[in-house]
């Protein structure tokens, strides 16, 4: 996988997930640490809203993964898009999970997870399963053009 600088650092399996607060597509602040004790989190970083591979991946999450998840697991998808672009995309695609804007400071949360591509100015396809205690239990990082496998999400979430 050839990606730009800034990719590679970040939490490993067994590390506490870096905390953050970002606004979702409705402008509501979402703090990762506020979900501790109640929810596992599937944290999905993706390059840009309205792009082909990203739309395909989030459609699969909406159609195949969400219906099988229990109420104790939240999906949070993060990109550098503005909250307004995320709202338009969520409304157009009927995404009922949180789309979080890492717009400003540009890509700061993606950087803290080691999935920001400095050359392109967007996140690569990084996915993290964070348990109720805030610990990373699984992660995978794919190049921008490489879609993730939904079955890998299922396997990782089944271990919680």
DSSP file (Angstrom, degrees, kcal/mol; ACC not computed):
  #  RESIDUE AA STRUCTURE BP1 BP2  ACC     N-H-->O    O-->H-N    N-H-->O    O-->H-N    TCO  KAPPA ALPHA  PHI   PSI    X-CA   Y-CA   Z-CA
    1    1 A X              0   0    0      0, 0.0     2,-0.7     0, 0.0   141,-0.0   0.000 360.0 360.0 360.0 120.7    0.0    0.0    0.0
    2    2 A X        +     0   0    0      0, 0.0     2,-0.3     0, 0.0     0, 0.0  -0.882 360.0 155.7-101.6 112.3    1.5    3.3   -1.1
    3    3 A X        -     0   0    0     -2,-0.7     3,-0.1     1,-0.1     4,-0.0  -0.878  40.0 -96.0-131.9 165.3    0.2    6.2    1.0
    4    4 A X    >   -     0   0    0     -2,-0.3     3,-1.1     1,-0.2    -1,-0.1  -0.065  54.2 -69.7 -75.3 177.0    1.5    9.6    1.9
    5    5 A X  T 3  S+     0   0    0      1,-0.2   113,-2.5   112,-0.1   114,-0.3  -0.232 112.5  49.7 -63.9 156.4    3.2   10.7    5.0
    6    6 A X  T 3  S+     0   0    0      1,-0.3   110,-0.7   111,-0.2     2,-0.4   0.206  84.1 111.4  97.7 -14.9    1.3   10.8    8.3
    7    7 A X  B <   +A  115   0A   0     -3,-1.1    -1,-0.3   108,-0.2   108,-0.2  -0.776  61.2  41.2 -94.6 134.4   -0.1    7.3    7.8
    8    8 A X  S    S+     0   0    0    106,-2.5    -1,-0.2     1,-0.6   107,-0.1  -0.074  85.1  90.7 127.4 -36.0    1.1    4.5   10.1
    9    9 A X        +     0   0    0     -3,-0.3    -1,-0.6   102,-0.1     2,-0.2  -0.191  54.7  87.5 -76.2-178.4    1.3    6.0   13.6
   10   10 A X  S    S-     0   0    0     -3,-0.1   103,-0.2   104,-0.1   104,-0.1  -0.549  80.0 -28.0 116.3 177.4   -1.7    5.7   15.8
   11   11 A X        -     0   0    0    101,-0.4     2,-0.2    -2,-0.2     6,-0.1  -0.317  52.7-152.9 -70.7 146.3   -3.2    3.3   18.3
   12   12 A X    >   -     0   0    0      1,-0.1     3,-2.2     4,-0.1   124,-0.3  -0.587  42.5 -66.7-104.7 174.0   -2.6   -0.5   18.0
   13   13 A X  T 3  S+     0   0    0      1,-0.3   124,-0.2    -2,-0.2    -1,-0.1  -0.435 126.6  27.2 -61.1 130.4   -4.7   -3.3   19.2
   14   14 A X  T 3  S+     0   0    0    122,-3.3    -1,-0.3     1,-0.4     2,-0.2   0.206  97.5 114.6  97.7 -13.6   -4.8   -3.2   23.0
   15   15 A X  S <  S-     0   0    0     -3,-2.2   121,-3.1   121,-0.2    -1,-0.4  -0.539  77.3-102.2 -85.0 153.9   -4.2    0.5   23.2
   16   16 A X  B     -B  135   0B   0    119,-0.2   119,-0.3    -2,-0.2     2,-0.2  -0.619  44.6-112.5 -70.7 132.1   -6.7    3.0   24.5
   17   17 A X        -     0   0    0    117,-3.0    -1,-0.1    -2,-0.3    96,-0.1  -0.457  34.9-103.3 -67.3 134.0   -8.4    4.7   21.6
   18   18 A X        -     0   0    0     -2,-0.2     2,-0.1    94,-0.2    -1,-0.1  -0.360  39.6-124.5 -57.2 132.5   -7.5    8.4   21.3
   19   19 A X        +     0   0    0     13,-0.1     2,-0.3    -3,-0.1    -1,-0.1  -0.440  38.6 164.4 -77.3 154.5  -10.5   10.5   22.6
   20   20 A X        -     0   0    0     -2,-0.1    12,-1.9     2,-0.1     2,-0.4  -0.977  30.5-142.5-158.9 163.3  -12.0   13.1   20.3
   21   21 A X  E     +C   31   0C   0     -2,-0.3     2,-0.3    10,-0.2    10,-0.2  -0.970  29.3 162.9-133.8 122.1  -15.1   15.3   19.9
   22   22 A X  E     -C   30   0C   0      8,-2.1     8,-3.1    -2,-0.4     2,-0.3  -0.916  37.3-110.1-131.8 158.7  -16.5   15.9   16.5
   23   23 A X  E     -CD  29 101C   0     78,-0.6    78,-2.6    -2,-0.3     6,-0.2  -0.719  30.2-139.0 -90.0 140.3  -19.8   17.2   15.2
   24   24 A X    >   -     0   0    0      4,-2.4     3,-2.2    -2,-0.3    76,-0.2  -0.200  41.5 -79.2 -86.0-174.7  -22.1   14.8   13.3
   25   25 A X  T 3  S+     0   0    0     74,-0.5    62,-0.1     1,-0.3    75,-0.1   0.607 132.8  50.6 -64.2 -12.0  -24.1   15.6   10.2
   26   26 A X  T 3  S-     0   0    0      2,-0.2    -1,-0.3    73,-0.1     3,-0.1   0.380 120.5-105.6-104.0   1.4  -26.7   17.3   12.4
   27   27 A X  S <  S+     0   0    0     -3,-2.2     2,-0.4     1,-0.3    -2,-0.1   0.500  74.1 141.6  87.5   4.4  -24.2   19.5   14.2
   28   28 A X        -     0   0    0      1,-0.1    -4,-2.4    -5,-0.0    -1,-0.3  -0.658  54.5-120.0 -81.7 128.8  -24.4   17.5   17.4
   29   29 A X  E     -C   23   0C   0     -2,-0.4     2,-0.5    -6,-0.2    -6,-0.2  -0.480  26.5-164.5 -68.7 137.9  -21.1   17.0   19.2
   30   30 A X  E     -C   22   0C   0     -8,-3.1    -8,-2.1    -2,-0.2     2,-0.5  -0.986   2.5-167.6-124.9 119.0  -20.1   13.4   19.6
   31   31 A X  E >   -C   21   0C   0     -2,-0.5     3,-1.0   -10,-0.2     4,-0.4  -0.932  16.2-147.2-108.6 125.5  -17.3   12.5   22.1
   32   32 A X  G >  S+     0   0    0    -12,-1.9     3,-2.0    -2,-0.5     4,-0.3   0.909  97.7  55.8 -56.7 -45.2  -15.9    9.0   21.9
   33   33 A X  G >  S+     0   0    0    -13,-0.3     3,-1.1     1,-0.3    -1,-0.3   0.730  94.3  68.6 -64.6 -20.6  -15.3    8.8   25.6
   34   34 A X  G <  S+     0   0    0     -3,-1.0    -1,-0.3     1,-0.2    -2,-0.2   0.659  94.9  57.6 -71.4 -13.2  -18.9    9.5   26.4
   35   35 A X  G X> S+     0   0    0     -3,-2.0     4,-2.6    -4,-0.4     3,-1.6   0.555  80.5 117.4 -90.8  -9.8  -19.8    6.1   24.9
   36   36 A X  T <4 S+     0   0    0     -3,-1.1    97,-0.2    -4,-0.3    96,-0.1  -0.252  75.3  21.0 -60.9 144.6  -17.6    4.2   27.3
   37   37 A X  T 34 S+     0   0    0     95,-2.9    -1,-0.2     2,-0.2    96,-0.1   0.149 129.6  46.3  86.3 -20.4  -19.3    1.8   29.6
   38   38 A X  T <4 S+     0   0    0     -3,-1.6     2,-0.4     1,-0.3    -2,-0.2   0.695 106.4  38.4-121.6 -34.3  -22.4    1.5   27.3
   39   39 A X     <  -     0   0    0     -4,-2.6    -1,-0.3    93,-0.2     2,-0.3  -0.960  53.9-143.8-133.0 139.4  -21.3    1.1   23.7
   40   40 A X  E     -e   73   0C   0     32,-3.1    34,-2.8    -2,-0.4     2,-0.4  -0.640  34.2-143.5 -79.3 155.6  -18.8   -0.7   21.5
   41   41 A X  E     -eF  74 130C   0     89,-3.1    89,-3.1    -2,-0.3     2,-0.7  -0.989  18.1-157.2-131.5 130.4  -17.8    1.5   18.6
   42   42 A X  E     -eF  75 129C   0     32,-2.9    34,-2.7    -2,-0.4     2,-0.6  -0.934  22.3-163.7 -97.9 110.9  -17.0    0.7   15.0
   43   43 A X  E     -eF  76 128C   0     85,-3.2    85,-2.5    -2,-0.7     2,-0.6  -0.880   6.8-173.1-102.8 116.4  -15.0    3.7   13.9
   44   44 A X  E     -eF  77 127C   0     32,-2.8    34,-3.0    -2,-0.6     2,-0.4  -0.937   7.3-164.8-119.8 112.4  -14.7    4.0   10.1
   45   45 A X  E     +e   78   0C   0     81,-3.5     2,-0.3    -2,-0.6    81,-0.3  -0.786  16.1 172.6 -92.7 139.2  -12.4    6.6    8.5
   46   46 A X        -     0   0    0     32,-2.3    77,-0.4    -2,-0.4    34,-0.3  -0.971  35.7-118.5-144.6 157.3  -13.0    7.2    4.8
   47   47 A X  S    S-     0   0    0     -2,-0.3    33,-0.8     1,-0.2    76,-0.4   0.979  78.9 -13.1 -65.3 -62.5  -11.6    9.8    2.3
   48   48 A X    >   -     0   0    0     31,-0.1     3,-1.1    74,-0.1    -1,-0.2  -0.999  60.2-111.9-150.7 141.6  -14.6   11.8    1.0
   49   49 A X  T 3  S+     0   0    0     -2,-0.3     3,-0.1     1,-0.2    37,-0.1  -0.289 100.0  25.9 -62.2 155.5  -18.4   11.8    0.9
   50   50 A X  T 3  S+     0   0    0      1,-0.2    -1,-0.2     2,-0.1     2,-0.2   0.434  89.6 128.0  68.8   3.0  -20.1   11.3   -2.4
   51   51 A X    <>  -     0   0    0     -3,-1.1     4,-2.6     1,-0.1    -1,-0.2  -0.582  67.5-116.1 -88.1 156.7  -17.2    9.3   -3.9
   52   52 A X  H  > S+     0   0    0      1,-0.2     4,-2.3     2,-0.2     5,-0.2   0.918 108.9  39.8 -60.8 -53.9  -17.8    5.9   -5.4
   53   53 A X  H  > S+     0   0    0      1,-0.2     4,-2.6     2,-0.2    -1,-0.2   0.908 117.2  50.7 -66.5 -40.4  -15.9    3.5   -3.1
   54   54 A X  H  > S+     0   0    0      2,-0.2     4,-2.6     1,-0.2     5,-0.3   0.919 110.9  48.5 -63.2 -43.6  -17.0    5.5    0.0
   55   55 A X  H  X S+     0   0    0     -4,-2.6     4,-2.3     1,-0.2    -1,-0.2   0.929 111.8  49.9 -61.9 -44.7  -20.6    5.4   -1.0
   56   56 A X  H  X S+     0   0    0     -4,-2.3     4,-1.8    -5,-0.2    -2,-0.2   0.919 112.4  47.2 -60.0 -44.8  -20.4    1.7   -1.7
   57   57 A X  H  X S+     0   0    0     -4,-2.6     4,-2.1     1,-0.2    -2,-0.2   0.933 114.3  44.8 -64.2 -46.8  -18.8    0.9    1.7
   58   58 A X  H  X S+     0   0    0     -4,-2.6     4,-2.6     1,-0.2    -1,-0.2   0.830 109.8  56.3 -70.8 -29.8  -21.2    3.0    3.7
   59   59 A X  H  X S+     0   0    0     -4,-2.3     4,-3.0    -5,-0.3     5,-0.3   0.907 107.8  49.0 -63.3 -40.7  -24.2    1.5    1.8
   60   60 A X  H  X>S+     0   0    0     -4,-1.8     4,-2.9     2,-0.2     5,-1.3   0.900 110.8  50.0 -66.0 -40.5  -23.0   -2.0    2.8
   61   61 A X  I  <>S+     0   0    0     -4,-2.1     5,-3.0     3,-0.2     4,-0.5   0.943 115.0  44.8 -60.7 -46.3  -22.7   -0.8    6.4
   62   62 A X  I  <5S+     0   0    0     -4,-2.6     5,-0.4     3,-0.2    -2,-0.2   0.923 123.9  33.0 -61.6 -46.6  -26.2    0.6    6.3
   63   63 A X  I  <5S+     0   0    0     -4,-3.0    -2,-0.2    -5,-0.1    -3,-0.2   0.826 133.4  18.9 -85.9 -34.0  -27.8   -2.4    4.5
   64   64 A X  I  <5S+     0   0    0     -4,-2.9     4,-0.3    -5,-0.3    -3,-0.2   0.786 126.6  36.4-111.3 -36.4  -25.8   -5.4    5.8
   65   65 A X  I >><S+     0   0    0     -5,-1.3     3,-1.2    -4,-0.5     4,-0.8   0.934 109.1  55.4 -89.1 -49.1  -24.0   -4.5    9.0
   66   66 A X  G >4<S+     0   0    0     -5,-3.0     3,-1.2     1,-0.3    -4,-0.1   0.888 102.8  55.6 -54.8 -45.2  -26.4   -2.2   10.9
   67   67 A X  G 34 S+     0   0    0     -5,-0.4    -1,-0.3     1,-0.3    -2,-0.1   0.789 110.7  46.9 -60.8 -23.8  -29.4   -4.5   10.9
   68   68 A X  G <4 S+     0   0    0     -3,-1.2    -1,-0.3    -4,-0.3     2,-0.2   0.564  92.8  98.4 -93.0  -9.8  -27.3   -7.2   12.6
   69   69 A X  S << S-     0   0    0     -3,-1.2     2,-0.1    -4,-0.8    -4,-0.0  -0.530  70.1-128.4 -81.3 144.2  -25.8   -5.0   15.2
   70   70 A X    >   -     0   0    0     -2,-0.2     3,-1.6     1,-0.1    -1,-0.1  -0.337  31.6 -99.7 -79.5 170.6  -27.2   -4.9   18.7
   71   71 A X  T 3  S+     0   0    0      1,-0.3    -1,-0.1    -2,-0.1    -2,-0.0   0.616 117.7  70.5 -66.4 -12.4  -28.1   -1.7   20.5
   72   72 A X  T 3  S+     0   0    0    -33,-0.1   -32,-3.1     2,-0.0     2,-0.4   0.429  89.1  71.8 -87.4   2.5  -24.8   -1.8   22.3
   73   73 A X  E <   -e   40   0C   0     -3,-1.6     2,-0.4   -34,-0.2   -32,-0.2  -0.974  62.1-165.6-123.7 130.7  -22.7   -1.0   19.2
   74   74 A X  E     -e   41   0C   0    -34,-2.8   -32,-2.9    -2,-0.4     2,-0.5  -0.875  11.5-144.2-110.5 144.2  -22.5    2.3   17.5
   75   75 A X  E     -e   42   0C   0     -2,-0.4    23,-1.1   -34,-0.2     2,-0.4  -0.938  18.0-178.3-105.0 127.5  -21.1    3.0   14.0
   76   76 A X  E     -eg  43  98C   0    -34,-2.7   -32,-2.8    -2,-0.5     2,-0.5  -0.990   7.1-164.3-126.5 121.8  -19.2    6.3   13.6
   77   77 A X  E     -eg  44  99C   0     21,-3.0    23,-3.7    -2,-0.4     2,-0.4  -0.913   9.2-162.4-110.1 131.9  -17.9    7.2   10.2
   78   78 A X  E     +eg  45 100C   0    -34,-3.0   -32,-2.3    -2,-0.5     2,-0.3  -0.937  18.5 152.4-123.4 131.9  -15.3   10.0    9.9
   79   79 A X  E     - g   0 101C   0     21,-2.0    23,-3.4    -2,-0.4   -32,-0.1  -0.921  52.2-110.1-143.8 172.2  -14.1   12.2    7.0
   80   80 A X  S    S+     0   0    0    -33,-0.8    21,-0.1   -34,-0.3   -32,-0.1   0.372  78.2 119.6 -85.7   5.2  -12.6   15.6    6.4
   81   81 A X  S    S-     0   0    0     19,-0.2    22,-0.4   -34,-0.1    -2,-0.2  -0.282  72.6 -99.3 -66.3 155.8  -15.8   16.8    4.8
   82   82 A X     >  -     0   0    0      1,-0.1     4,-2.3    20,-0.1     5,-0.2  -0.336  30.1-111.3 -70.4 158.4  -17.8   19.7    6.3
   83   83 A X  H  > S+     0   0    0      1,-0.2     4,-2.1     2,-0.2     5,-0.1   0.851 119.0  55.5 -56.8 -35.8  -20.8   19.0    8.4
   84   84 A X  H  > S+     0   0    0      2,-0.2     4,-2.0     1,-0.2    -1,-0.2   0.894 107.2  47.1 -69.3 -40.6  -23.0   20.5    5.7
   85   85 A X  H  > S+     0   0    0      2,-0.2     4,-2.3     1,-0.2    -1,-0.2   0.903 112.1  51.7 -65.0 -40.7  -21.6   18.1    3.0
   86   86 A X  H  X S+     0   0    0     -4,-2.3     4,-2.9     1,-0.2    -2,-0.2   0.879 108.2  51.4 -64.7 -37.5  -22.1   15.2    5.4
   87   87 A X  H  X S+     0   0    0     -4,-2.1     4,-2.6     2,-0.2     5,-0.2   0.929 110.6  47.9 -64.3 -44.9  -25.7   16.2    6.1
   88   88 A X  H  X S+     0   0    0     -4,-2.0     4,-2.2     2,-0.2    -2,-0.2   0.909 115.2  45.8 -61.9 -41.7  -26.5   16.3    2.3
   89   89 A X  H  X S+     0   0    0     -4,-2.3     4,-2.3     2,-0.2    -2,-0.2   0.925 112.5  49.7 -68.1 -45.1  -24.8   12.9    1.8
   90   90 A X  H  X>S+     0   0    0     -4,-2.9     5,-1.7     1,-0.2     4,-1.3   0.911 113.6  46.6 -60.5 -43.0  -26.6   11.3    4.8
   91   91 A X  H  <5S+     0   0    0     -4,-2.6    -1,-0.2    -5,-0.2    -2,-0.2   0.906 113.8  47.9 -65.7 -41.5  -30.0   12.6    3.6
   92   92 A X  H  <5S+     0   0    0     -4,-2.2    -2,-0.2    -5,-0.2    -1,-0.2   0.843 123.1  32.9 -67.8 -33.6  -29.3   11.5    0.0
   93   93 A X  H  <5S-     0   0    0     -4,-2.3    -1,-0.2    -5,-0.1    -2,-0.2   0.440 104.8-121.6-104.7  -3.1  -28.2    8.0    1.1
   94   94 A X  T  <5 +     0   0    0     -4,-1.3     2,-0.7     1,-0.2    -3,-0.2   0.922  44.1 174.3  60.3  47.0  -30.4    7.5    4.2
   95   95 A X      < -     0   0    0     -5,-1.7    -1,-0.2    -6,-0.2     4,-0.1  -0.779  13.4-178.4 -85.8 117.2  -27.5    7.0    6.5
   96   96 A X        +     0   0    0     -2,-0.7     2,-0.2     2,-0.1    -1,-0.1   0.467  56.5  83.8 -96.0  -3.5  -28.9    6.8   10.1
   97   97 A X  S    S-     0   0    0      1,-0.1     2,-0.3   -23,-0.0   -21,-0.1  -0.516  95.5 -76.6 -94.8 168.4  -25.5    6.4   11.8
   98   98 A X  E     - g   0  76C   0    -23,-1.1   -21,-3.0    -2,-0.2     2,-0.6  -0.478  35.5-166.4 -72.4 124.4  -23.2    9.2   12.7
   99   99 A X  E     - g   0  77C   0     -2,-0.3   -74,-0.5   -23,-0.2     2,-0.4  -0.958  19.7-155.9-104.5 114.6  -21.1   10.9   10.0
  100  100 A X  E     - g   0  78C   0    -23,-3.7   -21,-2.0    -2,-0.6     2,-0.7  -0.760   9.0-134.2-103.4 138.1  -18.5   12.9   11.8
  101  101 A X  E     +Dg  23  79C   0    -78,-2.6   -78,-0.6    -2,-0.4     3,-0.3  -0.799  20.8 178.1 -95.4 114.3  -16.7   15.9   10.4
  102  102 A X      > +     0   0    0    -23,-3.4     5,-2.9    -2,-0.7     6,-0.3  -0.258  43.9 126.5 -99.7  39.9  -12.9   16.0   10.9
  103  103 A X  T   5 +     0   0    0    -22,-0.4     2,-0.3     1,-0.2    -1,-0.2   0.896  53.9  60.3 -71.2 -44.9  -12.9   19.3    8.9
  104  104 A X  T   5S+     0   0    0      1,-0.4    -1,-0.2    -3,-0.3     2,-0.1  -0.990 106.0  27.5-145.8 133.7  -11.1   21.6   11.4
  105  105 A X  T > 5S-     0   0    0     -2,-0.3     3,-2.5    -3,-0.1    -1,-0.4   0.505 119.4-109.2 -60.4 134.6   -8.4   21.4   12.5
  106  106 A X  T 3 5S-     0   0    0      1,-0.3    -3,-0.2    -3,-0.2    -2,-0.2  -0.099  84.9 -19.0 -50.9 111.2   -8.2   19.6    9.2
  107  107 A X  T 3><S+     0   0    0     -5,-2.9     4,-2.6   -28,-0.1    -1,-0.3   0.649  87.2 142.3  71.2  17.1   -7.8   15.8    9.7
  108  108 A X  H <> S+     0   0    0     -3,-2.5     4,-1.9    -6,-0.3    -2,-0.1   0.884  73.8  44.3 -60.6 -40.6   -6.7   16.1   13.3
  109  109 A X  H  > S+     0   0    0     -4,-0.3     4,-1.2     2,-0.2    -1,-0.2   0.924 112.4  51.4 -71.9 -43.3   -8.6   13.0   14.5
  110  110 A X  H  4>S+     0   0    0      1,-0.2     5,-2.7     2,-0.2     3,-0.4   0.903 109.7  51.8 -58.1 -40.4   -7.5   11.0   11.5
  111  111 A X  H ><5S+     0   0    0     -4,-2.6     3,-1.6     1,-0.2    -1,-0.2   0.919 104.9  54.7 -60.9 -43.5   -3.9   12.0   12.3
  112  112 A X  H 3<5S+     0   0    0     -4,-1.9  -101,-0.4     1,-0.3    -1,-0.2   0.752 111.2  46.2 -65.1 -21.7   -4.3   10.8   15.9
  113  113 A X  T 3<5S-     0   0    0     -4,-1.2    -1,-0.3    -3,-0.4    -2,-0.2   0.395 115.6-117.0 -97.2   0.7   -5.4    7.4   14.6
  114  114 A X  T < 5S+     0   0    0     -3,-1.6  -106,-2.5    -4,-0.3    -3,-0.2   0.762  86.4 108.0  73.6  25.9   -2.5    7.3   12.1
  115  115 A X  B   < +A    7   0A   0     -5,-2.7     9,-2.9  -108,-0.2     2,-0.5   0.094  40.2 113.8-124.0  22.9   -4.8    7.3    9.0
  116  116 A X  E     -I  123   0D   0   -110,-0.7     2,-0.9    -6,-0.4     7,-0.2  -0.847  53.7-148.9 -99.7 129.6   -4.3   10.7    7.5
  117  117 A X  E  >> -I  122   0D   0      5,-3.1     4,-2.4    -2,-0.5     5,-1.0  -0.839   8.4-167.7 -95.9 103.4   -2.7   11.0    4.1
  118  118 A X  T  45S+     0   0    0   -113,-2.5    -1,-0.2    -2,-0.9  -112,-0.1   0.826  83.9  57.3 -61.9 -33.2   -0.8   14.3    4.1
  119  119 A X  T  45S+     0   0    0   -114,-0.3    -1,-0.2     1,-0.2  -113,-0.1   0.866 119.2  29.3 -68.2 -35.4   -0.2   14.3    0.4
  120  120 A X  T  45S-     0   0    0     -3,-0.4    -2,-0.2     2,-0.2    -1,-0.2   0.643 100.2-129.2 -99.1 -18.0   -3.9   14.0   -0.5
  121  121 A X  T  <5S+     0   0    0     -4,-2.4     2,-0.3     1,-0.3    -3,-0.2   0.730  74.2  92.2  76.8  22.4   -5.3   15.8    2.5
  122  122 A X  E   <S-I  117   0D   0     -5,-1.0    -5,-3.1   -43,-0.0    -1,-0.3  -0.892  79.6 -93.7-139.0 167.8   -7.8   13.1    3.4
  123  123 A X  E     -I  116   0D   0    -77,-0.4    -7,-0.2   -76,-0.4     2,-0.1  -0.546  32.8-133.6 -78.2 148.5   -8.1    9.9    5.5
  124  124 A X        -     0   0    0     -9,-2.9     2,-1.6    -2,-0.2    19,-0.2  -0.318  48.7 -73.9 -83.3-177.1   -7.2    6.6    4.1
  125  125 A X  E     + H   0 142C   0     17,-1.6    17,-2.8    -2,-0.1     2,-0.4  -0.596  68.7 163.0 -87.1  83.9   -9.6    3.7    4.8
  126  126 A X  E     - H   0 141C   0     -2,-1.6   -81,-3.5   -81,-0.3     2,-0.4  -0.863  15.6-171.4-104.0 135.4   -8.9    3.0    8.5
  127  127 A X  E     -FH  44 140C   0     13,-2.9    13,-2.0    -2,-0.4     2,-0.4  -0.983   3.2-177.6-128.4 139.6  -11.3    1.0   10.6
  128  128 A X  E     -FH  43 139C   0    -85,-2.5   -85,-3.2    -2,-0.4     2,-0.6  -1.000  18.6-150.5-137.1 133.6  -11.2    0.4   14.4
  129  129 A X  E     -FH  42 138C   0      9,-2.5     8,-3.3    -2,-0.4     9,-1.1  -0.942  20.0-169.1-102.1 120.9  -13.3   -1.6   16.8
  130  130 A X  E     -FH  41 136C   0    -89,-3.1   -89,-3.1    -2,-0.6     6,-0.2  -0.942  11.9-140.3-112.7 125.9  -13.3    0.1   20.2
  131  131 A X    >   -     0   0    0      4,-2.7     3,-2.3    -2,-0.5   -92,-0.1  -0.166  35.1 -88.7 -80.4 178.2  -14.8   -1.8   23.1
  132  132 A X  T 3  S+     0   0    0      1,-0.3   -95,-2.9     2,-0.1   -94,-0.2   0.722 127.3  56.2 -59.9 -23.1  -16.9   -0.4   25.9
  133  133 A X  T 3  S-     0   0    0    -97,-0.2    -1,-0.3     2,-0.1   -97,-0.1   0.455 120.8-106.7 -89.1  -0.8  -13.8    0.3   28.0
  134  134 A X  S <  S+     0   0    0     -3,-2.3  -117,-3.0     1,-0.3     2,-0.4   0.670  74.2 138.3  86.7  17.8  -12.3    2.4   25.1
  135  135 A X  B     -B   16   0B   0   -119,-0.3    -4,-2.7  -122,-0.0     2,-0.5  -0.807  58.5-118.5-100.6 136.4   -9.7   -0.1   24.1
  136  136 A X  E     +H  130   0C   0   -121,-3.1  -122,-3.3    -2,-0.4    -6,-0.2  -0.611  34.8 173.0 -70.8 120.6   -8.9   -0.8   20.4
  137  137 A X  E     +     0   0C   0     -8,-3.3     2,-0.3    -2,-0.5    -1,-0.2   0.582  64.7   8.4-105.0 -16.1   -9.7   -4.5   19.9
  138  138 A X  E     +H  129   0C   0     -9,-1.1    -9,-2.5  -126,-0.1    -1,-0.3  -0.968  62.0 176.5-161.5 146.9   -9.3   -4.6   16.1
  139  139 A X  E     -H  128   0C   0     -2,-0.3     2,-0.3   -11,-0.2   -11,-0.2  -0.989   6.6-178.7-153.3 152.1   -8.0   -2.4   13.3
  140  140 A X  E     -H  127   0C   0    -13,-2.0   -13,-2.9    -2,-0.3     2,-0.5  -0.980   9.5-160.2-146.9 141.6   -7.4   -2.5    9.6
  141  141 A X  E     -H  126   0C   0     -2,-0.3     2,-0.3   -15,-0.2   -15,-0.2  -0.984  12.8-178.4-128.1 121.4   -6.0    0.2    7.3
  142  142 A X  E     -H  125   0C   0    -17,-2.8   -17,-1.6    -2,-0.5     6,-0.1  -0.818  32.8 -98.8-114.7 155.8   -6.5    0.1    3.6
  143  143 A X    >   -     0   0    0     -2,-0.3     3,-1.6   -19,-0.2    -1,-0.1  -0.215  46.1 -97.0 -64.3 163.4   -5.3    2.4    0.8
  144  144 A X  T 3  S+     0   0    0      1,-0.3   -97,-0.2   -20,-0.1    -1,-0.1   0.863 123.3  41.7 -54.4 -43.1   -7.7    5.0   -0.5
  145  145 A X  T 3  S+     0   0    0      1,-0.1     2,-0.7     2,-0.1    -1,-0.3   0.415  95.1  93.5 -87.9   2.9   -8.9    3.0   -3.5
  146  146 A X    <   -     0   0    0     -3,-1.6   -21,-0.1   -21,-0.0    -4,-0.1  -0.849  68.3-144.2-105.5 107.3   -9.1   -0.4   -1.6
  147  147 A X        -     0   0    0     -2,-0.7     2,-0.2     1,-0.1    -4,-0.1  -0.295  19.0-116.7 -67.4 150.7  -12.6   -1.1   -0.2
  148  148 A X        -     0   0    0     -6,-0.1     2,-0.6     1,-0.0    -1,-0.1  -0.508  23.6-112.4 -86.8 157.8  -12.9   -2.9    3.1
  149  149 A X    >>  -     0   0    0     -2,-0.2     3,-1.1     1,-0.1     4,-1.0  -0.813  14.4-152.2 -94.4 118.9  -14.5   -6.4    3.6
  150  150 A X  H 3> S+     0   0    0     -2,-0.6     4,-2.0     1,-0.3    -1,-0.1   0.800  94.9  63.2 -61.2 -30.2  -17.7   -6.3    5.5
  151  151 A X  H 3> S+     0   0    0      1,-0.2     4,-2.3     2,-0.2    -1,-0.3   0.831  96.7  57.5 -65.6 -30.7  -17.1   -9.9    6.7
  152  152 A X  H <> S+     0   0    0     -3,-1.1     4,-2.3     2,-0.2    -1,-0.2   0.887 105.3  51.0 -65.8 -38.4  -14.0   -8.7    8.6
  153  153 A X  H  X S+     0   0    0     -4,-1.0     4,-2.8     2,-0.2     5,-0.3   0.942 109.6  50.6 -60.5 -47.1  -16.2   -6.2   10.5
  154  154 A X  H  X S+     0   0    0     -4,-2.0     4,-1.9     1,-0.2    -2,-0.2   0.923 111.1  47.8 -58.4 -46.1  -18.6   -9.0   11.4
  155  155 A X  H  X S+     0   0    0     -4,-2.3     4,-0.7     1,-0.2    -1,-0.2   0.922 113.9  46.9 -61.5 -45.3  -15.7  -11.2   12.7
  156  156 A X  H >< S+     0   0    0     -4,-2.3     3,-0.9     1,-0.2     4,-0.2   0.915 113.8  47.0 -65.7 -42.8  -14.2   -8.4   14.7
  157  157 A X  H >< S+     0   0    0     -4,-2.8     3,-1.3     1,-0.2    -1,-0.2   0.802 103.2  63.7 -69.9 -28.9  -17.5   -7.3   16.3
  158  158 A X  H 3< S+     0   0    0     -4,-1.9    -1,-0.2    -5,-0.3    -2,-0.2   0.727  94.4  62.4 -67.6 -20.6  -18.4  -10.9   17.1
  159  159 A X  T <<        0   0    0     -3,-0.9    -1,-0.2    -4,-0.7    -2,-0.2   0.586 360.0 360.0 -81.3  -9.0  -15.4  -11.1   19.5
  160  160 A X    <         0   0    0     -3,-1.3    -1,-0.2    -4,-0.2    -2,-0.1   0.480 360.0 360.0 -81.2 360.0  -16.7   -8.4   21.8
